[in-house]
C-alpha cells in the first residue's frame, strides 16, 4: 500500500490520552483506510 494521510493527535497536557483513546483512534484510522482503499 501507499501512505494516503497522517493523523497527528496532540495535547498540551502530559499523558492526555489513554488506551481507550488509542483504541478509538486506531478504529477510526482502520475505517478511513477502508474507505480510501
PQR file of N, CA, C, O and H, with PARSE charges and radii, in Angstrom:
ATOM      1  N   UNK A   1       0.812  -1.186   0.000 -0.4000 1.5000
ATOM      2  CA  UNK A   1       0.000   0.000   0.000 -0.0000 2.0000
ATOM      3  C   UNK A   1       0.853   1.246   0.000  0.5500 1.7000
ATOM      4  O   UNK A   1       2.083   1.192   0.016 -0.5500 1.4000
ATOM      5  N   UNK A   2       0.180   2.338  -0.018 -0.4000 1.5000
ATOM      6  CA  UNK A   2       0.868   3.631  -0.004 -0.0000 2.0000
ATOM      7  C   UNK A   2       0.251   4.507   1.076  0.5500 1.7000
ATOM      8  O   UNK A   2      -0.908   4.328   1.451 -0.5500 1.4000
ATOM      9  H   UNK A   2      -0.819   2.382  -0.031  0.4000 1.0000
ATOM     10  N   UNK A   3       1.017   5.429   1.558 -0.4000 1.5000
ATOM     11  CA  UNK A   3       0.561   6.349   2.588 -0.0000 2.0000
ATOM     12  C   UNK A   3      -0.357   7.381   1.964  0.5500 1.7000
ATOM     13  O   UNK A   3       0.020   8.058   1.007 -0.5500 1.4000
ATOM     14  H   UNK A   3       1.958   5.574   1.253  0.4000 1.0000
ATOM     15  N   UNK A   4      -1.575   7.506   2.508 -0.4000 1.5000
ATOM     16  CA  UNK A   4      -2.534   8.486   1.995 -0.0000 2.0000
ATOM     17  C   UNK A   4      -2.686   9.680   2.919  0.5500 1.7000
ATOM     18  O   UNK A   4      -2.982  10.789   2.474 -0.5500 1.4000
ATOM     19  H   UNK A   4      -1.881   6.957   3.285  0.4000 1.0000
ATOM     20  N   UNK A   5      -2.482   9.446   4.209 -0.4000 1.5000
ATOM     21  CA  UNK A   5      -2.688  10.523   5.176 -0.0000 2.0000
ATOM     22  C   UNK A   5      -1.967  10.187   6.475  0.5500 1.7000
ATOM     23  O   UNK A   5      -1.569   9.046   6.711 -0.5500 1.4000
ATOM     24  H   UNK A   5      -2.242   8.545   4.570  0.4000 1.0000
ATOM     25  N   UNK A   6      -1.812  11.200   7.301 -0.4000 1.5000
ATOM     26  CA  UNK A   6      -1.250  11.031   8.634 -0.0000 2.0000
ATOM     27  C   UNK A   6      -2.192  11.715   9.606  0.5500 1.7000
ATOM     28  O   UNK A   6      -2.547  12.880   9.423 -0.5500 1.4000
ATOM     29  H   UNK A   6      -2.135  12.127   7.109  0.4000 1.0000
ATOM     30  N   UNK A   7      -2.592  10.998  10.632 -0.4000 1.5000
ATOM     31  CA  UNK A   7      -3.424  11.578  11.680 -0.0000 2.0000
ATOM     32  C   UNK A   7      -2.506  11.940  12.840  0.5500 1.7000
ATOM     33  O   UNK A   7      -1.932  11.057  13.478 -0.5500 1.4000
ATOM     34  H   UNK A   7      -2.303  10.053  10.781  0.4000 1.0000
ATOM     35  N   UNK A   8      -2.366  13.210  13.111 -0.4000 1.5000
ATOM     36  CA  UNK A   8      -1.487  13.699  14.173 -0.0000 2.0000
ATOM     37  C   UNK A   8      -2.362  14.250  15.289  0.5500 1.7000
ATOM     38  O   UNK A   8      -3.031  15.270  15.119 -0.5500 1.4000
ATOM     39  H   UNK A   8      -2.832  13.927  12.592  0.4000 1.0000
ATOM     40  N   UNK A   9      -2.355  13.576  16.423 -0.4000 1.5000
ATOM     41  CA  UNK A   9      -3.191  13.971  17.557 -0.0000 2.0000
ATOM     42  C   UNK A   9      -2.265  14.452  18.666  0.5500 1.7000
ATOM     43  O   UNK A   9      -1.400  13.708  19.127 -0.5500 1.4000
ATOM     44  H   UNK A   9      -1.812  12.748  16.562  0.4000 1.0000
ATOM     45  N   UNK A  10      -2.447  15.679  19.086 -0.4000 1.5000
ATOM     46  CA  UNK A  10      -1.577  16.287  20.091 -0.0000 2.0000
ATOM     47  C   UNK A  10      -2.394  16.854  21.245  0.5500 1.7000
ATOM     48  O   UNK A  10      -3.595  17.099  21.129 -0.5500 1.4000
ATOM     49  H   UNK A  10      -3.150  16.283  18.711  0.4000 1.0000
ATOM     50  N   UNK A  11      -1.706  17.053  22.352 -0.4000 1.5000
ATOM     51  CA  UNK A  11      -2.296  17.730  23.502 -0.0000 2.0000
ATOM     52  C   UNK A  11      -1.198  18.505  24.209  0.5500 1.7000
ATOM     53  O   UNK A  11      -0.028  18.125  24.173 -0.5500 1.4000
ATOM     54  H   UNK A  11      -0.731  16.855  22.447  0.4000 1.0000
ATOM     55  N   UNK A  12      -1.587  19.584  24.845 -0.4000 1.5000
ATOM     56  CA  UNK A  12      -0.609  20.337  25.625 -0.0000 2.0000
ATOM     57  C   UNK A  12      -0.452  19.752  27.030  0.5500 1.7000
ATOM     58  O   UNK A  12       0.384  20.213  27.808 -0.5500 1.4000
ATOM     59  H   UNK A  12      -2.537  19.893  24.874  0.4000 1.0000
ATOM     60  N   UNK A  13      -1.254  18.742  27.351 -0.4000 1.5000
ATOM     61  CA  UNK A  13      -1.153  18.071  28.652 -0.0000 2.0000
ATOM     62  C   UNK A  13      -0.349  16.781  28.514  0.5500 1.7000
ATOM     63  O   UNK A  13      -0.502  16.054  27.532 -0.5500 1.4000
ATOM     64  H   UNK A  13      -1.933  18.367  26.719  0.4000 1.0000
ATOM     65  N   UNK A  14       0.494  16.501  29.481 -0.4000 1.5000
ATOM     66  CA  UNK A  14       1.267  15.273  29.509 -0.0000 2.0000
ATOM     67  C   UNK A  14       0.334  14.089  29.748  0.5500 1.7000
ATOM     68  O   UNK A  14      -0.524  14.145  30.629 -0.5500 1.4000
ATOM     69  H   UNK A  14       0.618  17.091  30.279  0.4000 1.0000
ATOM     70  N   UNK A  15       0.493  13.040  28.985 -0.4000 1.5000
ATOM     71  CA  UNK A  15      -0.304  11.809  29.118 -0.0000 2.0000
ATOM     72  C   UNK A  15      -1.804  12.086  29.025  0.5500 1.7000
ATOM     73  O   UNK A  15      -2.595  11.537  29.791 -0.5500 1.4000
ATOM     74  H   UNK A  15       1.191  12.995  28.270  0.4000 1.0000
ATOM     75  N   UNK A  16      -2.181  12.941  28.083 -0.4000 1.5000
ATOM     76  CA  UNK A  16      -3.584  13.331  27.937 -0.0000 2.0000
ATOM     77  C   UNK A  16      -4.437  12.211  27.358  0.5500 1.7000
ATOM     78  O   UNK A  16      -5.655  12.203  27.538 -0.5500 1.4000
ATOM     79  H   UNK A  16      -1.538  13.387  27.461  0.4000 1.0000
ATOM     80  N   UNK A  17      -3.811  11.266  26.666 -0.4000 1.5000
ATOM     81  CA  UNK A  17      -4.558  10.203  26.010 -0.0000 2.0000
ATOM     82  C   UNK A  17      -4.264   8.873  26.683  0.5500 1.7000
ATOM     83  O   UNK A  17      -3.146   8.621  27.131 -0.5500 1.4000
ATOM     84  H   UNK A  17      -2.821  11.272  26.520  0.4000 1.0000
ATOM     85  N   UNK A  18      -5.287   8.026  26.747 -0.4000 1.5000
ATOM     86  CA  UNK A  18      -5.114   6.718  27.370 -0.0000 2.0000
ATOM     87  C   UNK A  18      -5.340   5.607  26.346  0.5500 1.7000
ATOM     88  O   UNK A  18      -5.494   5.876  25.155 -0.5500 1.4000
ATOM     89  H   UNK A  18      -6.195   8.232  26.383  0.4000 1.0000
ATOM     90  N   UNK A  19      -5.359   4.364  26.814 -0.4000 1.5000
ATOM     91  CA  UNK A  19      -5.517   3.220  25.914 -0.0000 2.0000
ATOM     92  C   UNK A  19      -6.852   3.255  25.181  0.5500 1.7000
ATOM     93  O   UNK A  19      -6.935   2.842  24.024 -0.5500 1.4000
ATOM     94  H   UNK A  19      -5.234   4.146  27.782  0.4000 1.0000
ATOM     95  N   UNK A  20      -7.888   3.742  25.839 -0.4000 1.5000
ATOM     96  CA  UNK A  20      -9.199   3.840  25.192 -0.0000 2.0000
ATOM     97  C   UNK A  20      -9.139   4.817  24.028  0.5500 1.7000
ATOM     98  O   UNK A  20      -9.677   4.543  22.955 -0.5500 1.4000
ATOM     99  H   UNK A  20      -7.821   4.077  26.778  0.4000 1.0000
ATOM    100  N   UNK A  21      -8.491   5.948  24.235 -0.4000 1.5000
ATOM    101  CA  UNK A  21      -8.312   6.913  23.142 -0.0000 2.0000
ATOM    102  C   UNK A  21      -7.565   6.261  21.981  0.5500 1.7000
ATOM    103  O   UNK A  21      -7.941   6.428  20.821 -0.5500 1.4000
ATOM    104  H   UNK A  21      -8.054   6.171  25.106  0.4000 1.0000
ATOM    105  N   UNK A  22      -6.513   5.523  22.295 -0.4000 1.5000
ATOM    106  CA  UNK A  22      -5.736   4.855  21.256 -0.0000 2.0000
ATOM    107  C   UNK A  22      -6.599   3.861  20.490  0.5500 1.7000
ATOM    108  O   UNK A  22      -6.541   3.809  19.261 -0.5500 1.4000
ATOM    109  H   UNK A  22      -6.208   5.386  23.238  0.4000 1.0000
ATOM    110  N   UNK A  23      -7.394   3.076  21.199 -0.4000 1.5000
ATOM    111  CA  UNK A  23      -8.261   2.093  20.545 -0.0000 2.0000
ATOM    112  C   UNK A  23      -9.247   2.770  19.596  0.5500 1.7000
ATOM    113  O   UNK A  23      -9.463   2.302  18.478 -0.5500 1.4000
ATOM    114  H   UNK A  23      -7.441   3.118  22.197  0.4000 1.0000
ATOM    115  N   UNK A  24      -9.839   3.864  20.045 -0.4000 1.5000
ATOM    116  CA  UNK A  24     -10.815   4.570  19.208 -0.0000 2.0000
ATOM    117  C   UNK A  24     -10.149   5.210  17.986  0.5500 1.7000
ATOM    118  O   UNK A  24     -10.704   5.180  16.888 -0.5500 1.4000
ATOM    119  H   UNK A  24      -9.664   4.244  20.953  0.4000 1.0000
ATOM    120  N   UNK A  25      -8.975   5.780  18.176 -0.4000 1.5000
ATOM    121  CA  UNK A  25      -8.268   6.393  17.051 -0.0000 2.0000
ATOM    122  C   UNK A  25      -7.813   5.338  16.041  0.5500 1.7000
ATOM    123  O   UNK A  25      -7.863   5.568  14.832 -0.5500 1.4000
ATOM    124  H   UNK A  25      -8.524   5.804  19.068  0.4000 1.0000
ATOM    125  N   UNK A  26      -7.369   4.182  16.541 -0.4000 1.5000
ATOM    126  CA  UNK A  26      -6.973   3.109  15.631 -0.0000 2.0000
ATOM    127  C   UNK A  26      -8.177   2.607  14.838  0.5500 1.7000
ATOM    128  O   UNK A  26      -8.065   2.336  13.643 -0.5500 1.4000
ATOM    129  H   UNK A  26      -7.329   3.995  17.523  0.4000 1.0000
ATOM    130  N   UNK A  27      -9.330   2.483  15.503 -0.4000 1.5000
ATOM    131  CA  UNK A  27     -10.550   2.053  14.808 -0.0000 2.0000
ATOM    132  C   UNK A  27     -10.946   3.078  13.747  0.5500 1.7000
ATOM    133  O   UNK A  27     -11.341   2.709  12.641 -0.5500 1.4000
ATOM    134  H   UNK A  27      -9.421   2.704  16.474  0.4000 1.0000
ATOM    135  N   UNK A  28     -10.841   4.347  14.079 -0.4000 1.5000
ATOM    136  CA  UNK A  28     -11.150   5.406  13.115 -0.0000 2.0000
ATOM    137  C   UNK A  28     -10.229   5.318  11.898  0.5500 1.7000
ATOM    138  O   UNK A  28     -10.683   5.420  10.758 -0.5500 1.4000
ATOM    139  H   UNK A  28     -10.520   4.647  14.978  0.4000 1.0000
ATOM    140  N   UNK A  29      -8.946   5.130  12.146 -0.4000 1.5000
ATOM    141  CA  UNK A  29      -7.993   5.034  11.039 -0.0000 2.0000
ATOM    142  C   UNK A  29      -8.269   3.806  10.180  0.5500 1.7000
ATOM    143  O   UNK A  29      -8.139   3.866   8.957 -0.5500 1.4000
ATOM    144  H   UNK A  29      -8.577   5.047  13.072  0.4000 1.0000
ATOM    145  N   UNK A  30      -8.645   2.705  10.798 -0.4000 1.5000
ATOM    146  CA  UNK A  30      -8.985   1.499  10.024 -0.0000 2.0000
ATOM    147  C   UNK A  30     -10.195   1.769   9.140  0.5500 1.7000
ATOM    148  O   UNK A  30     -10.208   1.393   7.968 -0.5500 1.4000
ATOM    149  H   UNK A  30      -8.751   2.657  11.791  0.4000 1.0000
ATOM    150  N   UNK A  31     -11.203   2.415   9.696 -0.4000 1.5000
ATOM    151  CA  UNK A  31     -12.411   2.728   8.933 -0.0000 2.0000
ATOM    152  C   UNK A  31     -12.087   3.650   7.765  0.5500 1.7000
ATOM    153  O   UNK A  31     -12.532   3.417   6.642 -0.5500 1.4000
ATOM    154  H   UNK A  31     -11.192   2.721  10.648  0.4000 1.0000
ATOM    155  N   UNK A  32     -11.313   4.693   8.031 -0.4000 1.5000
ATOM    156  CA  UNK A  32     -10.941   5.619   6.963 -0.0000 2.0000
ATOM    157  C   UNK A  32     -10.088   4.924   5.909  0.5500 1.7000
ATOM    158  O   UNK A  32     -10.244   5.177   4.714 -0.5500 1.4000
ATOM    159  H   UNK A  32     -10.951   4.882   8.944  0.4000 1.0000
ATOM    160  N   UNK A  33      -9.192   4.055   6.345 -0.4000 1.5000
ATOM    161  CA  UNK A  33      -8.350   3.329   5.410 -0.0000 2.0000
ATOM    162  C   UNK A  33      -9.159   2.474   4.460  0.5500 1.7000
ATOM    163  O   UNK A  33      -8.843   2.386   3.273 -0.5500 1.4000
ATOM    164  H   UNK A  33      -9.065   3.850   7.315  0.4000 1.0000
ATOM    165  N   UNK A  34     -10.198   1.845   4.972 -0.4000 1.5000
ATOM    166  CA  UNK A  34     -11.064   1.016   4.126 -0.0000 2.0000
ATOM    167  C   UNK A  34     -11.820   1.870   3.109  0.5500 1.7000
ATOM    168  O   UNK A  34     -12.055   1.431   1.984 -0.5500 1.4000
ATOM    169  H   UNK A  34     -10.455   1.916   5.935  0.4000 1.0000
ATOM    170  N   UNK A  35     -12.195   3.074   3.496 -0.4000 1.5000
ATOM    171  CA  UNK A  35     -12.926   3.960   2.590 -0.0000 2.0000
ATOM    172  C   UNK A  35     -12.058   4.423   1.421  0.5500 1.7000
ATOM    173  O   UNK A  35     -12.563   4.652   0.322 -0.5500 1.4000
ATOM    174  H   UNK A  35     -12.004   3.430   4.411  0.4000 1.0000
ATOM    175  N   UNK A  36     -10.762   4.559   1.656 -0.4000 1.5000
ATOM    176  CA  UNK A  36      -9.858   5.060   0.622 -0.0000 2.0000
ATOM    177  C   UNK A  36      -9.116   3.949  -0.114  0.5500 1.7000
ATOM    178  O   UNK A  36      -8.333   4.220  -1.025 -0.5500 1.4000
ATOM    179  H   UNK A  36     -10.351   4.373   2.549  0.4000 1.0000
ATOM    180  N   UNK A  37      -9.359   2.704   0.278 -0.4000 1.5000
ATOM    181  CA  UNK A  37      -8.657   1.560  -0.343 -0.0000 2.0000
ATOM    182  C   UNK A  37      -9.149   1.309  -1.758  0.5500 1.7000
ATOM    183  O   UNK A  37      -8.671   0.391  -2.424 -0.5500 1.4000
ATOM    184  H   UNK A  37      -9.994   2.484   1.018  0.4000 1.0000
TER
END
